[in-house]
Amino acid sequence: MVGRFRDYGKRLSDFEEEILVCCPQCDAYGELRLRSAKILTVNSEQSSPSSIKRITCQHCSYTKQQPKDAQRNSSYGILDHFFGLPLWLQTSCCGQVLWAYNEAHLNFLESYVQSRLRERLPDDTLGWHNSSLASRLPRWIKLTQHREKVLQKIQQLKQRL
């Protein structure tokens, strides 16, 4: 059991470079990857601040690319907010849905949940703020009484990788 968790201000968006989703063609897992769009100008090539997501399935070779738009969740569970596809890493837990974008996100959740001491540190530029992922986790994940069940479900999700 990890004794201490330190919140260094990681945000949910820090885990969006790779999102595991259910492939719409074969129902295996596909990977959404973040790509910066390149803009060709007369003199040079520049990176655009907007990002493009591409889904590729290693099982059936399904590929689709589209720019970022907004969507979140539905009655079908948690969906990615780029293509609206169900997340590969989600399961029912304590009457709620436990979900993660990828293995790094799962590891973050596991580290947070199994820690007995959880510390927040101020941001160097913003000071104390409430935008970190740890500060935004739902209460049911933070409760001591749910610790063992949540950790068990995290292990089940890790087996899906």
Backbone as numpy.savetxt, mean C-alpha at the origin, in Angstrom:
# Nx Ny Nz CAx CAy CAz Cx Cy Cz
9.16 -10.62 19.40 8.32 -9.44 19.40 9.21 -8.20 19.40
8.93 -7.30 18.48 9.69 -6.05 18.39 9.28 -5.16 19.55
10.24 -4.60 20.23 9.96 -3.79 21.39 9.51 -2.37 21.09
10.04 -1.77 20.00 9.80 -0.35 19.75 9.54 -0.11 18.27
8.56 0.74 18.01 8.26 1.20 16.66 8.45 2.70 16.64
9.24 3.19 15.72 9.44 4.63 15.58 8.80 5.09 14.28
7.91 6.05 14.40 7.21 6.61 13.25 8.08 7.73 12.67
8.67 7.47 11.52 9.51 8.47 10.86 8.73 9.25 9.80
7.42 9.16 9.83 6.60 9.95 8.92 6.32 9.31 7.58
6.50 7.99 7.47 6.16 7.32 6.21 4.68 7.52 5.92
4.39 7.76 4.66 3.00 7.97 4.23 2.56 6.79 3.37
1.27 6.65 3.20 0.75 5.59 2.36 1.30 5.70 0.94
1.44 6.91 0.46 1.95 7.13 -0.90 3.39 6.62 -1.06
4.12 6.46 0.04 5.48 5.92 -0.05 5.49 4.46 -0.47
4.34 3.78 -0.41 4.26 2.38 -0.79 3.59 2.18 -2.15
3.33 3.26 -2.89 2.58 3.16 -4.14 3.42 2.86 -5.38
4.72 2.72 -5.26 5.52 2.43 -6.45 5.21 1.05 -7.00
4.79 0.13 -6.14 4.38 -1.20 -6.57 3.13 -1.58 -5.80
2.06 -1.88 -6.52 0.81 -2.29 -5.89 0.41 -3.63 -6.49
0.20 -4.62 -5.64 -0.22 -5.94 -6.12 -1.73 -5.98 -6.20
-2.25 -6.31 -7.38 -3.69 -6.35 -7.62 -4.07 -7.68 -8.27
-5.37 -7.98 -8.27 -5.87 -9.16 -8.97 -5.96 -8.83 -10.46
-5.38 -9.67 -11.29 -5.41 -9.46 -12.74 -6.86 -9.58 -13.23
-7.34 -8.63 -14.03 -8.72 -8.70 -14.51 -8.93 -9.80 -15.55
-7.85 -10.34 -16.08 -7.97 -11.36 -17.12 -7.92 -12.78 -16.56
-6.96 -13.07 -15.66 -6.80 -14.45 -15.18 -7.01 -14.60 -13.68
-7.23 -13.52 -12.95 -7.47 -13.51 -11.51 -6.25 -13.92 -10.67
-5.07 -14.02 -11.30 -3.82 -14.19 -10.55 -3.38 -12.79 -10.13
-2.21 -12.65 -9.51 -1.85 -11.29 -9.13 -1.00 -10.61 -10.19
-1.32 -9.36 -10.41 -0.57 -8.51 -11.32 0.12 -7.44 -10.52
1.09 -6.80 -11.10 1.82 -5.73 -10.42 1.56 -4.41 -11.11
1.19 -3.42 -10.31 1.09 -2.05 -10.81 2.39 -1.38 -10.45
3.02 -0.75 -11.40 4.28 -0.07 -11.15 4.15 1.39 -11.54
4.76 2.24 -10.76 4.76 3.68 -11.00 5.85 4.03 -11.99
5.50 4.76 -13.02 6.45 5.22 -14.02 6.28 6.72 -14.20
7.36 7.46 -14.30 7.29 8.89 -14.60 7.13 9.06 -16.10
6.23 9.93 -16.49 6.03 10.20 -17.91 7.17 11.07 -18.41
7.64 10.82 -19.60 8.69 11.64 -20.21 8.06 12.57 -21.23
8.46 13.82 -21.18 7.97 14.81 -22.13 9.13 15.18 -23.05
8.93 15.02 -24.34 9.96 15.38 -25.30 9.80 16.84 -25.68
10.86 17.59 -25.50 10.85 18.99 -25.89 11.85 19.18 -27.03
11.91 20.36 -27.58 12.81 20.62 -28.69 14.26 20.40 -28.27
14.65 20.83 -27.08 16.05 20.76 -26.65 16.41 19.52 -25.84
15.45 18.98 -25.09 15.81 17.87 -24.21 14.58 17.06 -23.83
14.84 16.05 -23.03 13.79 15.19 -22.51 13.64 15.50 -21.03
12.42 15.79 -20.57 12.19 16.13 -19.17 11.20 15.15 -18.56
11.34 14.92 -17.25 10.37 14.10 -16.53 9.18 14.96 -16.15
8.00 14.39 -16.32 6.77 15.08 -15.95 6.45 14.78 -14.50
5.87 15.73 -13.78 5.49 15.46 -12.40 4.35 14.44 -12.29
3.58 14.28 -13.37 2.51 13.29 -13.32 3.11 11.91 -13.51
2.44 10.90 -12.98 2.95 9.55 -13.08 1.98 8.68 -13.85
2.53 7.64 -14.44 1.72 6.70 -15.19 1.85 5.34 -14.51
0.75 4.65 -14.38 0.76 3.31 -13.81 0.62 2.30 -14.93
1.31 1.19 -14.79 1.19 0.10 -15.74 0.97 -1.18 -14.96
-0.04 -1.95 -15.37 -0.26 -3.26 -14.78 0.28 -4.31 -15.73
1.03 -5.24 -15.18 1.50 -6.38 -15.96 1.28 -7.64 -15.14
0.74 -8.65 -15.78 0.51 -9.94 -15.12 1.56 -10.92 -15.61
2.28 -11.52 -14.70 3.32 -12.47 -15.07 2.75 -13.82 -15.46
1.47 -14.03 -15.19 0.86 -15.32 -15.49 0.25 -15.37 -16.88
-0.47 -14.32 -17.29 -1.16 -14.34 -18.58 -0.68 -13.25 -19.53
0.31 -12.46 -19.12 0.89 -11.38 -19.93 -0.05 -10.22 -20.19
-1.11 -10.09 -19.41 -2.01 -8.95 -19.54 -1.24 -7.68 -19.21
-1.42 -6.64 -20.02 -0.75 -5.36 -19.80 -1.72 -4.24 -20.09
-1.71 -3.24 -19.24 -2.51 -2.04 -19.47 -1.79 -0.88 -18.81
-1.88 0.28 -19.44 -1.23 1.47 -18.92 -2.23 2.61 -18.92
-2.21 3.42 -17.88 -3.07 4.60 -17.85 -2.55 5.61 -16.86
-2.89 6.87 -17.07 -2.48 7.88 -16.10 -3.29 7.75 -14.81
-2.78 8.33 -13.76 -3.41 8.28 -12.44 -4.76 8.99 -12.46
-5.77 8.34 -11.88 -7.04 8.98 -11.60 -7.47 8.54 -10.21
-8.63 8.95 -9.76 -8.99 8.68 -8.37 -10.12 7.66 -8.25
-9.93 6.69 -7.37 -10.92 5.71 -6.98 -10.41 5.07 -5.70
-11.25 4.56 -4.84 -10.73 4.00 -3.61 -11.26 2.60 -3.30
-12.47 2.47 -2.80 -12.95 1.14 -2.46 -14.42 1.00 -2.80
-14.91 -0.24 -2.75 -16.29 -0.52 -3.12 -16.79 -1.70 -2.31
-17.96 -2.20 -2.67 -18.50 -3.36 -1.96 -17.72 -4.63 -2.27
-16.82 -4.58 -3.25 -16.00 -5.74 -3.60 -14.70 -5.79 -2.81
-14.57 -4.96 -1.82 -13.34 -4.90 -1.04 -12.55 -3.67 -1.42
-11.30 -3.67 -1.04 -10.43 -2.53 -1.30 -9.89 -2.63 -2.73
-9.98 -1.52 -3.45 -9.50 -1.46 -4.83 -8.33 -0.49 -4.93
-7.46 -0.73 -5.91 -6.41 0.26 -6.14 -7.07 1.50 -6.72
-6.49 2.66 -6.52 -7.11 3.90 -6.97 -6.60 4.38 -8.32
-5.97 3.49 -9.08 -5.52 3.82 -10.43 -6.38 3.11 -11.47
-6.56 1.79 -11.32 -7.33 1.00 -12.26 -8.66 0.51 -11.69
-8.83 0.62 -10.38 -10.05 0.12 -9.75 -10.08 -1.39 -9.64
-8.90 -2.03 -9.54 -8.81 -3.48 -9.42 -8.66 -3.87 -7.95
-9.21 -5.03 -7.55 -9.07 -5.47 -6.15 -7.61 -5.71 -5.78
-7.24 -5.28 -4.59 -5.88 -5.53 -4.10 -5.69 -7.03 -3.87
-4.51 -7.52 -4.19 -4.18 -8.93 -3.99 -4.04 -9.24 -2.50
-3.52 -8.30 -1.74 -3.26 -8.51 -0.32 -4.37 -7.87 0.51
-5.47 -8.58 0.67 -6.55 -8.13 1.54 -7.27 -9.34 2.10
-7.73 -9.19 3.34 -8.45 -10.27 4.01 -9.33 -9.69 5.10
-10.33 -10.44 5.47 -11.21 -10.04 6.56 -10.48 -10.25 7.89
-10.60 -9.26 8.78 -9.92 -9.34 10.07 -10.68 -8.48 11.09
-11.10 -9.09 12.17 -11.75 -8.37 13.27 -12.97 -7.57 12.78
-13.70 -8.11 11.82 -14.88 -7.45 11.29 -14.58 -6.32 10.31
-13.33 -6.16 9.92 -12.89 -5.12 8.99 -12.09 -5.77 7.86
-11.56 -4.96 6.97 -10.70 -5.47 5.91 -9.27 -5.01 6.18
-8.37 -5.97 6.34 -6.94 -5.70 6.47 -6.34 -5.77 5.08
-5.64 -4.73 4.66 -5.09 -4.71 3.31 -3.72 -4.06 3.29
-2.97 -4.38 2.24 -1.65 -3.78 2.02 -1.39 -3.73 0.52
-0.60 -2.75 0.11 -0.23 -2.62 -1.30 0.79 -3.68 -1.73
1.76 -3.97 -0.87 2.86 -4.83 -1.26 3.56 -5.38 -0.01
4.65 -6.09 -0.21 5.36 -6.70 0.92 5.93 -5.66 1.87
6.46 -4.56 1.35 7.02 -3.52 2.21 5.93 -2.91 3.09
4.74 -2.72 2.55 3.61 -2.19 3.31 3.21 -3.20 4.39
3.17 -4.49 4.05 2.87 -5.53 5.04 3.90 -5.53 6.17
5.16 -5.39 5.81 6.22 -5.37 6.83 6.07 -4.17 7.76
5.69 -3.03 7.20 5.44 -1.83 8.00 4.31 -2.10 9.00
3.21 -2.66 8.51 2.06 -2.95 9.39 2.45 -3.95 10.48
3.19 -4.98 10.08 3.61 -6.00 11.05 4.49 -5.38 12.14
5.43 -4.55 11.73 6.32 -3.90 12.69 5.52 -3.03 13.66
4.55 -2.29 13.14 3.73 -1.42 13.98 2.90 -2.25 14.97
2.20 -3.26 14.47 1.27 -4.02 15.31 1.99 -4.80 16.40
3.13 -5.40 16.08 3.79 -6.24 17.08 4.59 -5.45 18.11
4.76 -4.16 17.91 5.52 -3.33 18.85 4.72 -3.01 20.10
5.38 -3.08 21.22 4.75 -2.73 22.49 4.85 -1.22 22.77
5.90 -0.60 22.24 6.11 0.83 22.41 6.11 1.49 21.04
5.23 2.46 20.84 5.11 3.14 19.55 5.41 4.61 19.74
6.47 5.09 19.08 6.90 6.47 19.24 6.69 7.25 17.95
6.29 8.51 18.10 6.20 9.42 16.97 7.31 10.44 17.09
7.91 10.77 15.97 8.98 11.76 15.96 8.53 12.94 15.10
8.89 14.16 15.49 8.50 15.32 14.68 9.27 15.36 13.36
8.63 15.84 12.32 9.26 16.04 11.02 10.22 17.22 11.11
11.34 17.15 10.42 12.34 18.22 10.47 11.79 19.55 9.97
10.93 19.52 8.97 10.41 20.77 8.40 9.02 21.12 8.91
8.17 20.11 9.11 6.78 20.37 9.49 6.52 20.31 10.99
7.46 19.75 11.74 7.24 19.58 13.16 6.25 18.43 13.40
5.40 18.57 14.40 4.40 17.54 14.69 3.25 17.67 13.70
2.92 16.60 13.04 1.80 16.60 12.10 1.13 15.24 12.12
-0.02 15.16 11.51 -0.84 13.96 11.58 -1.04 13.33 10.21
-0.02 13.31 9.38 -0.19 12.77 8.05 0.58 11.48 7.81
1.25 10.96 8.81 1.99 9.72 8.62 1.02 8.54 8.60
1.45 7.46 7.97 0.63 6.26 7.89 0.32 5.71 9.28
1.31 5.69 10.15 1.10 5.16 11.50 0.02 5.94 12.25
-0.01 7.26 12.08 -1.00 8.07 12.78 -2.39 7.93 12.15
-2.45 7.45 10.92 -3.72 7.30 10.20 -4.28 5.89 10.22
-3.59 4.96 10.84 -4.11 3.59 10.90 -5.41 3.56 11.68
-6.35 2.70 11.26 -7.62 2.62 12.00 -7.42 2.10 13.41
-8.31 2.51 14.28 -8.21 2.16 15.70 -8.19 0.65 15.93
-8.98 -0.11 15.16 -9.06 -1.56 15.38 -7.70 -2.24 15.16
-6.86 -1.68 14.30 -5.53 -2.25 14.09 -4.62 -1.93 15.28
-4.83 -0.80 15.91 -3.99 -0.35 17.00 -4.31 -1.01 18.34
-5.48 -1.58 18.47 -5.91 -2.14 19.76 -5.09 -3.37 20.15
-4.67 -3.41 21.39 -3.91 -4.54 21.92 -4.71 -5.84 21.81
-6.00 -5.78 22.04 -6.83 -6.98 22.01 -6.88 -7.63 20.63
-6.56 -6.87 19.57 -6.58 -7.42 18.20 -5.19 -7.80 17.70
-4.17 -7.55 18.51 -2.78 -7.74 18.07 -2.53 -9.13 17.48
-2.86 -10.17 18.21 -2.57 -11.54 17.75 -3.33 -11.89 16.47
-4.59 -11.49 16.39 -5.41 -11.78 15.21 -4.87 -11.03 13.99
-4.51 -9.77 14.16 -3.98 -8.97 13.04 -2.64 -9.56 12.58
-1.77 -9.93 13.50 -0.48 -10.53 13.13 -0.67 -11.86 12.41
-1.65 -12.64 12.83 -1.96 -13.91 12.17 -2.42 -13.65 10.72
-3.25 -12.66 10.52 -3.75 -12.33 9.19 -2.65 -11.76 8.31
-1.73 -11.00 8.91 -0.58 -10.49 8.14 0.26 -11.66 7.63
0.47 -12.66 8.48 1.22 -13.84 8.06 0.51 -14.57 6.92
-0.82 -14.67 6.99 -1.59 -15.29 5.90 -1.41 -14.51 4.60
-1.42 -13.19 4.68 -1.23 -12.37 3.48 0.19 -12.54 2.93
1.18 -12.68 3.79 2.56 -12.87 3.35 2.70 -14.19 2.59
1.90 -15.18 2.95 1.94 -16.46 2.24 1.41 -16.36 0.83
0.65 -15.32 0.54 0.12 -15.10 -0.82 1.17 -14.53 -1.76
2.27 -14.05 -1.22 3.31 -13.44 -2.05 4.10 -14.49 -2.81
